[in-house]
Amino acid sequence: ATAVEPELTTVRLPAEQVGERGMEALLAVLEGRPAEPGSLPVRLVVRGSTAPPPAASRT
């Protein structure tokens, strides 16, 4: 995301936790159980590709 101009805004994910949850889900499915739902912490990394909203026109 930082190798292009403007740098791209991204969402940062905890890669290790994503892999852990994926493996837990796979093992659950292989054992005939439903995968556990859940969420992971994510963080928006704002870079140059994000601009403020356009100003509202006053008419």
mmCIF file of the N, C-alpha and C atoms, coordinates in Angstrom:
data_MODEL
# 
_entry.id   MODEL 
# 
loop_
_atom_site.group_PDB 
_atom_site.id 
_atom_site.type_symbol 
_atom_site.label_atom_id 
_atom_site.label_alt_id 
_atom_site.label_comp_id 
_atom_site.label_asym_id 
_atom_site.label_entity_id 
_atom_site.label_seq_id 
_atom_site.pdbx_PDB_ins_code 
_atom_site.Cartn_x 
_atom_site.Cartn_y 
_atom_site.Cartn_z 
_atom_site.occupancy 
_atom_site.B_iso_or_equiv 
_atom_site.pdbx_formal_charge 
_atom_site.auth_seq_id 
_atom_site.auth_comp_id 
_atom_site.auth_asym_id 
_atom_site.auth_atom_id 
_atom_site.pdbx_PDB_model_num 
ATOM 1   N N  . ALA A 1 1  ? 0.809   -1.196  0.000  1.00 0.00 ? 1  ALA A N  1 
ATOM 2   C CA . ALA A 1 1  ? 0.000   0.000   0.000  1.00 0.00 ? 1  ALA A CA 1 
ATOM 3   C C  . ALA A 1 1  ? 0.850   1.258   0.000  1.00 0.00 ? 1  ALA A C  1 
ATOM 4   N N  . THR A 1 2  ? 2.098   1.146   0.411  1.00 0.00 ? 2  THR A N  1 
ATOM 5   C CA . THR A 1 2  ? 2.954   2.331   0.441  1.00 0.00 ? 2  THR A CA 1 
ATOM 6   C C  . THR A 1 2  ? 3.863   2.410   -0.786 1.00 0.00 ? 2  THR A C  1 
ATOM 7   N N  . ALA A 1 3  ? 3.775   1.431   -1.682 1.00 0.00 ? 3  ALA A N  1 
ATOM 8   C CA . ALA A 1 3  ? 4.658   1.406   -2.847 1.00 0.00 ? 3  ALA A CA 1 
ATOM 9   C C  . ALA A 1 3  ? 4.082   2.170   -4.033 1.00 0.00 ? 3  ALA A C  1 
ATOM 10  N N  . VAL A 1 4  ? 2.877   2.673   -3.927 1.00 0.00 ? 4  VAL A N  1 
ATOM 11  C CA . VAL A 1 4  ? 2.252   3.405   -5.022 1.00 0.00 ? 4  VAL A CA 1 
ATOM 12  C C  . VAL A 1 4  ? 2.010   4.845   -4.588 1.00 0.00 ? 4  VAL A C  1 
ATOM 13  N N  . GLU A 1 5  ? 1.736   5.705   -5.547 1.00 0.00 ? 5  GLU A N  1 
ATOM 14  C CA . GLU A 1 5  ? 1.481   7.104   -5.258 1.00 0.00 ? 5  GLU A CA 1 
ATOM 15  C C  . GLU A 1 5  ? 0.105   7.464   -5.784 1.00 0.00 ? 5  GLU A C  1 
ATOM 16  N N  . PRO A 1 6  ? -0.825  7.927   -5.022 1.00 0.00 ? 6  PRO A N  1 
ATOM 17  C CA . PRO A 1 6  ? -0.714  8.141   -3.588 1.00 0.00 ? 6  PRO A CA 1 
ATOM 18  C C  . PRO A 1 6  ? -0.753  6.804   -2.848 1.00 0.00 ? 6  PRO A C  1 
ATOM 19  N N  . GLU A 1 7  ? -0.193  6.802   -1.640 1.00 0.00 ? 7  GLU A N  1 
ATOM 20  C CA . GLU A 1 7  ? -0.232  5.584   -0.828 1.00 0.00 ? 7  GLU A CA 1 
ATOM 21  C C  . GLU A 1 7  ? -1.687  5.225   -0.551 1.00 0.00 ? 7  GLU A C  1 
ATOM 22  N N  . LEU A 1 8  ? -1.995  3.917   -0.571 1.00 0.00 ? 8  LEU A N  1 
ATOM 23  C CA . LEU A 1 8  ? -3.365  3.457   -0.434 1.00 0.00 ? 8  LEU A CA 1 
ATOM 24  C C  . LEU A 1 8  ? -3.784  3.297   1.019  1.00 0.00 ? 8  LEU A C  1 
ATOM 25  N N  . THR A 1 9  ? -4.995  3.716   1.302  1.00 0.00 ? 9  THR A N  1 
ATOM 26  C CA . THR A 1 9  ? -5.594  3.496   2.612  1.00 0.00 ? 9  THR A CA 1 
ATOM 27  C C  . THR A 1 9  ? -5.930  2.014   2.718  1.00 0.00 ? 9  THR A C  1 
ATOM 28  N N  . THR A 1 10 ? -5.646  1.406   3.848  1.00 0.00 ? 10 THR A N  1 
ATOM 29  C CA . THR A 1 10 ? -5.880  -0.032  4.025  1.00 0.00 ? 10 THR A CA 1 
ATOM 30  C C  . THR A 1 10 ? -6.518  -0.316  5.373  1.00 0.00 ? 10 THR A C  1 
ATOM 31  N N  . VAL A 1 11 ? -6.908  -1.553  5.554  1.00 0.00 ? 11 VAL A N  1 
ATOM 32  C CA . VAL A 1 11 ? -7.389  -2.035  6.844  1.00 0.00 ? 11 VAL A CA 1 
ATOM 33  C C  . VAL A 1 11 ? -6.351  -3.018  7.359  1.00 0.00 ? 11 VAL A C  1 
ATOM 34  N N  . ARG A 1 12 ? -5.817  -2.748  8.519  1.00 0.00 ? 12 ARG A N  1 
ATOM 35  C CA . ARG A 1 12 ? -4.801  -3.625  9.115  1.00 0.00 ? 12 ARG A CA 1 
ATOM 36  C C  . ARG A 1 12 ? -5.494  -4.729  9.899  1.00 0.00 ? 12 ARG A C  1 
ATOM 37  N N  . LEU A 1 13 ? -5.138  -5.972  9.585  1.00 0.00 ? 13 LEU A N  1 
ATOM 38  C CA . LEU A 1 13 ? -5.695  -7.147  10.252 1.00 0.00 ? 13 LEU A CA 1 
ATOM 39  C C  . LEU A 1 13 ? -4.607  -7.841  11.057 1.00 0.00 ? 13 LEU A C  1 
ATOM 40  N N  . PRO A 1 14 ? -4.963  -8.449  12.173 1.00 0.00 ? 14 PRO A N  1 
ATOM 41  C CA . PRO A 1 14 ? -3.979  -9.207  12.941 1.00 0.00 ? 14 PRO A CA 1 
ATOM 42  C C  . PRO A 1 14 ? -3.752  -10.573 12.271 1.00 0.00 ? 14 PRO A C  1 
ATOM 43  N N  . ALA A 1 15 ? -2.731  -10.676 11.442 1.00 0.00 ? 15 ALA A N  1 
ATOM 44  C CA . ALA A 1 15 ? -2.514  -11.855 10.596 1.00 0.00 ? 15 ALA A CA 1 
ATOM 45  C C  . ALA A 1 15 ? -2.458  -13.158 11.387 1.00 0.00 ? 15 ALA A C  1 
ATOM 46  N N  . GLU A 1 16 ? -1.788  -13.151 12.522 1.00 0.00 ? 16 GLU A N  1 
ATOM 47  C CA . GLU A 1 16 ? -1.677  -14.382 13.303 1.00 0.00 ? 16 GLU A CA 1 
ATOM 48  C C  . GLU A 1 16 ? -3.050  -14.842 13.799 1.00 0.00 ? 16 GLU A C  1 
ATOM 49  N N  . GLN A 1 17 ? -3.861  -13.906 14.252 1.00 0.00 ? 17 GLN A N  1 
ATOM 50  C CA . GLN A 1 17 ? -5.202  -14.254 14.729 1.00 0.00 ? 17 GLN A CA 1 
ATOM 51  C C  . GLN A 1 17 ? -6.101  -14.703 13.584 1.00 0.00 ? 17 GLN A C  1 
ATOM 52  N N  . VAL A 1 18 ? -5.943  -14.113 12.407 1.00 0.00 ? 18 VAL A N  1 
ATOM 53  C CA . VAL A 1 18 ? -6.725  -14.540 11.241 1.00 0.00 ? 18 VAL A CA 1 
ATOM 54  C C  . VAL A 1 18 ? -6.404  -15.994 10.925 1.00 0.00 ? 18 VAL A C  1 
ATOM 55  N N  . GLY A 1 19 ? -5.121  -16.349 10.928 1.00 0.00 ? 19 GLY A N  1 
ATOM 56  C CA . GLY A 1 19 ? -4.723  -17.729 10.672 1.00 0.00 ? 19 GLY A CA 1 
ATOM 57  C C  . GLY A 1 19 ? -5.229  -18.682 11.739 1.00 0.00 ? 19 GLY A C  1 
ATOM 58  N N  . GLU A 1 20 ? -5.153  -18.258 12.989 1.00 0.00 ? 20 GLU A N  1 
ATOM 59  C CA . GLU A 1 20 ? -5.620  -19.096 14.093 1.00 0.00 ? 20 GLU A CA 1 
ATOM 60  C C  . GLU A 1 20 ? -7.124  -19.355 13.975 1.00 0.00 ? 20 GLU A C  1 
ATOM 61  N N  . ARG A 1 21 ? -7.879  -18.313 13.714 1.00 0.00 ? 21 ARG A N  1 
ATOM 62  C CA . ARG A 1 21 ? -9.334  -18.476 13.576 1.00 0.00 ? 21 ARG A CA 1 
ATOM 63  C C  . ARG A 1 21 ? -9.680  -19.339 12.367 1.00 0.00 ? 21 ARG A C  1 
ATOM 64  N N  . GLY A 1 22 ? -8.929  -19.172 11.292 1.00 0.00 ? 22 GLY A N  1 
ATOM 65  C CA . GLY A 1 22 ? -9.169  -19.993 10.106 1.00 0.00 ? 22 GLY A CA 1 
ATOM 66  C C  . GLY A 1 22 ? -8.932  -21.465 10.381 1.00 0.00 ? 22 GLY A C  1 
ATOM 67  N N  . MET A 1 23 ? -7.860  -21.776 11.089 1.00 0.00 ? 23 MET A N  1 
ATOM 68  C CA . MET A 1 23 ? -7.557  -23.170 11.415 1.00 0.00 ? 23 MET A CA 1 
ATOM 69  C C  . MET A 1 23 ? -8.611  -23.743 12.352 1.00 0.00 ? 23 MET A C  1 
ATOM 70  N N  . GLU A 1 24 ? -9.035  -22.941 13.348 1.00 0.00 ? 24 GLU A N  1 
ATOM 71  C CA . GLU A 1 24 ? -10.091 -23.398 14.258 1.00 0.00 ? 24 GLU A CA 1 
ATOM 72  C C  . GLU A 1 24 ? -11.382 -23.689 13.488 1.00 0.00 ? 24 GLU A C  1 
ATOM 73  N N  . ALA A 1 25 ? -11.719 -22.842 12.530 1.00 0.00 ? 25 ALA A N  1 
ATOM 74  C CA . ALA A 1 25 ? -12.933 -23.045 11.730 1.00 0.00 ? 25 ALA A CA 1 
ATOM 75  C C  . ALA A 1 25 ? -12.814 -24.296 10.875 1.00 0.00 ? 25 ALA A C  1 
ATOM 76  N N  . LEU A 1 26 ? -11.649 -24.496 10.260 1.00 0.00 ? 26 LEU A N  1 
ATOM 77  C CA . LEU A 1 26 ? -11.438 -25.680 9.437  1.00 0.00 ? 26 LEU A CA 1 
ATOM 78  C C  . LEU A 1 26 ? -11.565 -26.954 10.272 1.00 0.00 ? 26 LEU A C  1 
ATOM 79  N N  . LEU A 1 27 ? -10.935 -26.984 11.447 1.00 0.00 ? 27 LEU A N  1 
ATOM 80  C CA . LEU A 1 27 ? -11.011 -28.169 12.293 1.00 0.00 ? 27 LEU A CA 1 
ATOM 81  C C  . LEU A 1 27 ? -12.447 -28.425 12.750 1.00 0.00 ? 27 LEU A C  1 
ATOM 82  N N  . ALA A 1 28 ? -13.176 -27.372 13.066 1.00 0.00 ? 28 ALA A N  1 
ATOM 83  C CA . ALA A 1 28 ? -14.571 -27.531 13.481 1.00 0.00 ? 28 ALA A CA 1 
ATOM 84  C C  . ALA A 1 28 ? -15.400 -28.153 12.357 1.00 0.00 ? 28 ALA A C  1 
ATOM 85  N N  . VAL A 1 29 ? -15.241 -27.649 11.157 1.00 0.00 ? 29 VAL A N  1 
ATOM 86  C CA . VAL A 1 29 ? -16.003 -28.183 10.021 1.00 0.00 ? 29 VAL A CA 1 
ATOM 87  C C  . VAL A 1 29 ? -15.630 -29.637 9.752  1.00 0.00 ? 29 VAL A C  1 
ATOM 88  N N  . LEU A 1 30 ? -14.350 -29.957 9.834  1.00 0.00 ? 30 LEU A N  1 
ATOM 89  C CA . LEU A 1 30 ? -13.916 -31.339 9.607  1.00 0.00 ? 30 LEU A CA 1 
ATOM 90  C C  . LEU A 1 30 ? -14.470 -32.287 10.668 1.00 0.00 ? 30 LEU A C  1 
ATOM 91  N N  . GLU A 1 31 ? -14.730 -31.751 11.870 1.00 0.00 ? 31 GLU A N  1 
ATOM 92  C CA . GLU A 1 31 ? -15.301 -32.561 12.951 1.00 0.00 ? 31 GLU A CA 1 
ATOM 93  C C  . GLU A 1 31 ? -16.823 -32.537 12.941 1.00 0.00 ? 31 GLU A C  1 
ATOM 94  N N  . GLY A 1 32 ? -17.417 -31.865 11.954 1.00 0.00 ? 32 GLY A N  1 
ATOM 95  C CA . GLY A 1 32 ? -18.865 -31.820 11.835 1.00 0.00 ? 32 GLY A CA 1 
ATOM 96  C C  . GLY A 1 32 ? -19.534 -30.784 12.720 1.00 0.00 ? 32 GLY A C  1 
ATOM 97  N N  . ARG A 1 33 ? -18.751 -29.853 13.262 1.00 0.00 ? 33 ARG A N  1 
ATOM 98  C CA . ARG A 1 33 ? -19.309 -28.799 14.104 1.00 0.00 ? 33 ARG A CA 1 
ATOM 99  C C  . ARG A 1 33 ? -19.357 -27.503 13.317 1.00 0.00 ? 33 ARG A C  1 
ATOM 100 N N  . PRO A 1 34 ? -20.263 -26.615 13.687 1.00 0.00 ? 34 PRO A N  1 
ATOM 101 C CA . PRO A 1 34 ? -20.240 -25.293 13.031 1.00 0.00 ? 34 PRO A CA 1 
ATOM 102 C C  . PRO A 1 34 ? -19.049 -24.484 13.536 1.00 0.00 ? 34 PRO A C  1 
ATOM 103 N N  . ALA A 1 35 ? -18.523 -23.656 12.684 1.00 0.00 ? 35 ALA A N  1 
ATOM 104 C CA . ALA A 1 35 ? -17.421 -22.788 13.087 1.00 0.00 ? 35 ALA A CA 1 
ATOM 105 C C  . ALA A 1 35 ? -17.956 -21.721 14.038 1.00 0.00 ? 35 ALA A C  1 
ATOM 106 N N  . GLU A 1 36 ? -17.153 -21.377 15.036 1.00 0.00 ? 36 GLU A N  1 
ATOM 107 C CA . GLU A 1 36 ? -17.541 -20.352 16.006 1.00 0.00 ? 36 GLU A CA 1 
ATOM 108 C C  . GLU A 1 36 ? -17.497 -18.972 15.362 1.00 0.00 ? 36 GLU A C  1 
ATOM 109 N N  . PRO A 1 37 ? -18.579 -18.207 15.473 1.00 0.00 ? 37 PRO A N  1 
ATOM 110 C CA . PRO A 1 37 ? -18.528 -16.834 14.947 1.00 0.00 ? 37 PRO A CA 1 
ATOM 111 C C  . PRO A 1 37 ? -17.695 -15.956 15.875 1.00 0.00 ? 37 PRO A C  1 
ATOM 112 N N  . GLY A 1 38 ? -17.202 -14.892 15.365 1.00 0.00 ? 38 GLY A N  1 
ATOM 113 C CA . GLY A 1 38 ? -16.426 -13.980 16.197 1.00 0.00 ? 38 GLY A CA 1 
ATOM 114 C C  . GLY A 1 38 ? -15.894 -12.832 15.374 1.00 0.00 ? 38 GLY A C  1 
ATOM 115 N N  . SER A 1 39 ? -15.302 -11.888 16.035 1.00 0.00 ? 39 SER A N  1 
ATOM 116 C CA . SER A 1 39 ? -14.729 -10.744 15.337 1.00 0.00 ? 39 SER A CA 1 
ATOM 117 C C  . SER A 1 39 ? -13.275 -10.582 15.751 1.00 0.00 ? 39 SER A C  1 
ATOM 118 N N  . LEU A 1 40 ? -12.552 -9.853  14.947 1.00 0.00 ? 40 LEU A N  1 
ATOM 119 C CA . LEU A 1 40 ? -11.153 -9.570  15.215 1.00 0.00 ? 40 LEU A CA 1 
ATOM 120 C C  . LEU A 1 40 ? -10.957 -8.061  15.224 1.00 0.00 ? 40 LEU A C  1 
ATOM 121 N N  . PRO A 1 41 ? -9.971  -7.581  15.971 1.00 0.00 ? 41 PRO A N  1 
ATOM 122 C CA . PRO A 1 41 ? -9.710  -6.143  15.952 1.00 0.00 ? 41 PRO A CA 1 
ATOM 123 C C  . PRO A 1 41 ? -9.073  -5.745  14.622 1.00 0.00 ? 41 PRO A C  1 
ATOM 124 N N  . VAL A 1 42 ? -9.577  -4.705  14.033 1.00 0.00 ? 42 VAL A N  1 
ATOM 125 C CA . VAL A 1 42 ? -9.005  -4.175  12.793 1.00 0.00 ? 42 VAL A CA 1 
ATOM 126 C C  . VAL A 1 42 ? -8.749  -2.684  13.009 1.00 0.00 ? 42 VAL A C  1 
ATOM 127 N N  . ARG A 1 43 ? -7.863  -2.145  12.179 1.00 0.00 ? 43 ARG A N  1 
ATOM 128 C CA . ARG A 1 43 ? -7.549  -0.725  12.293 1.00 0.00 ? 43 ARG A CA 1 
ATOM 129 C C  . ARG A 1 43 ? -7.446  -0.128  10.902 1.00 0.00 ? 43 ARG A C  1 
ATOM 130 N N  . LEU A 1 44 ? -8.133  0.970   10.687 1.00 0.00 ? 44 LEU A N  1 
ATOM 131 C CA . LEU A 1 44 ? -8.057  1.685   9.420  1.00 0.00 ? 44 LEU A CA 1 
ATOM 132 C C  . LEU A 1 44 ? -6.757  2.474   9.402  1.00 0.00 ? 44 LEU A C  1 
ATOM 133 N N  . VAL A 1 45 ? -5.961  2.271   8.352  1.00 0.00 ? 45 VAL A N  1 
ATOM 134 C CA . VAL A 1 45 ? -4.708  2.997   8.185  1.00 0.00 ? 45 VAL A CA 1 
ATOM 135 C C  . VAL A 1 45 ? -4.919  3.986   7.046  1.00 0.00 ? 45 VAL A C  1 
ATOM 136 N N  . VAL A 1 46 ? -5.153  5.233   7.410  1.00 0.00 ? 46 VAL A N  1 
ATOM 137 C CA . VAL A 1 46 ? -5.462  6.270   6.423  1.00 0.00 ? 46 VAL A CA 1 
ATOM 138 C C  . VAL A 1 46 ? -4.168  6.780   5.811  1.00 0.00 ? 46 VAL A C  1 
ATOM 139 N N  . ARG A 1 47 ? -4.134  6.766   4.487  1.00 0.00 ? 47 ARG A N  1 
ATOM 140 C CA . ARG A 1 47 ? -2.961  7.261   3.752  1.00 0.00 ? 47 ARG A CA 1 
ATOM 141 C C  . ARG A 1 47 ? -3.430  8.259   2.694  1.00 0.00 ? 47 ARG A C  1 
ATOM 142 N N  . GLY A 1 48 ? -2.568  8.548   1.762  1.00 0.00 ? 48 GLY A N  1 
ATOM 143 C CA . GLY A 1 48 ? -2.829  9.600   0.776  1.00 0.00 ? 48 GLY A CA 1 
ATOM 144 C C  . GLY A 1 48 ? -3.987  9.371   -0.164 1.00 0.00 ? 48 GLY A C  1 
ATOM 145 N N  . SER A 1 49 ? -4.478  8.150   -0.291 1.00 0.00 ? 49 SER A N  1 
ATOM 146 C CA . SER A 1 49 ? -5.593  7.897   -1.212 1.00 0.00 ? 49 SER A CA 1 
ATOM 147 C C  . SER A 1 49 ? -6.937  8.281   -0.620 1.00 0.00 ? 49 SER A C  1 
ATOM 148 N N  . THR A 1 50 ? -6.952  8.702   0.648  1.00 0.00 ? 50 THR A N  1 
ATOM 149 C CA . THR A 1 50 ? -8.189  9.115   1.294  1.00 0.00 ? 50 THR A CA 1 
ATOM 150 C C  . THR A 1 50 ? -8.240  10.628  1.333  1.00 0.00 ? 50 THR A C  1 
ATOM 151 N N  . ALA A 1 51 ? -9.360  11.155  0.898  1.00 0.00 ? 51 ALA A N  1 
ATOM 152 C CA . ALA A 1 51 ? -9.537  12.607  0.887  1.00 0.00 ? 51 ALA A CA 1 
ATOM 153 C C  . ALA A 1 51 ? -10.734 12.972  1.736  1.00 0.00 ? 51 ALA A C  1 
ATOM 154 N N  . PRO A 1 52 ? -10.782 14.197  2.211  1.00 0.00 ? 52 PRO A N  1 
ATOM 155 C CA . PRO A 1 52 ? -11.969 14.621  2.954  1.00 0.00 ? 52 PRO A CA 1 
ATOM 156 C C  . PRO A 1 52 ? -13.177 14.680  2.015  1.00 0.00 ? 52 PRO A C  1 
ATOM 157 N N  . PRO A 1 53 ? -14.370 14.597  2.541  1.00 0.00 ? 53 PRO A N  1 
ATOM 158 C CA . PRO A 1 53 ? -15.557 14.685  1.676  1.00 0.00 ? 53 PRO A CA 1 
ATOM 159 C C  . PRO A 1 53 ? -15.630 16.059  1.027  1.00 0.00 ? 53 PRO A C  1 
ATOM 160 N N  . PRO A 1 54 ? -16.236 16.135  -0.155 1.00 0.00 ? 54 PRO A N  1 
ATOM 161 C CA . PRO A 1 54 ? -16.356 17.446  -0.799 1.00 0.00 ? 54 PRO A CA 1 
ATOM 162 C C  . PRO A 1 54 ? -17.212 18.369  0.051  1.00 0.00 ? 54 PRO A C  1 
ATOM 163 N N  . ALA A 1 55 ? -16.904 19.644  -0.019 1.00 0.00 ? 55 ALA A N  1 
ATOM 164 C CA . ALA A 1 55 ? -17.677 20.629  0.739  1.00 0.00 ? 55 ALA A CA 1 
ATOM 165 C C  . ALA A 1 55 ? -19.089 20.684  0.170  1.00 0.00 ? 55 ALA A C  1 
ATOM 166 N N  . ALA A 1 56 ? -20.071 20.774  1.059  1.00 0.00 ? 56 ALA A N  1 
ATOM 167 C CA . ALA A 1 56 ? -21.461 20.872  0.611  1.00 0.00 ? 56 ALA A CA 1 
ATOM 168 C C  . ALA A 1 56 ? -21.655 22.219  -0.078 1.00 0.00 ? 56 ALA A C  1 
ATOM 169 N N  . SER A 1 57 ? -22.320 22.176  -1.221 1.00 0.00 ? 57 SER A N  1 
ATOM 170 C CA . SER A 1 57 ? -22.572 23.424  -1.942 1.00 0.00 ? 57 SER A CA 1 
ATOM 171 C C  . SER A 1 57 ? -23.712 24.183  -1.276 1.00 0.00 ? 57 SER A C  1 
ATOM 172 N N  . ARG A 1 58 ? -23.561 25.469  -1.205 1.00 0.00 ? 58 ARG A N  1 
ATOM 173 C CA . ARG A 1 58 ? -24.587 26.303  -0.594 1.00 0.00 ? 58 ARG A CA 1 
ATOM 174 C C  . ARG A 1 58 ? -25.367 26.992  -1.708 1.00 0.00 ? 58 ARG A C  1 
ATOM 175 N N  . THR A 1 59 ? -26.590 26.560  -1.870 1.00 0.00 ? 59 THR A N  1 
ATOM 176 C CA . THR A 1 59 ? -27.428 27.167  -2.921 1.00 0.00 ? 59 THR A CA 1 
ATOM 177 C C  . THR A 1 59 ? -28.673 27.778  -2.338 1.00 0.00 ? 59 THR A C  1 
# 
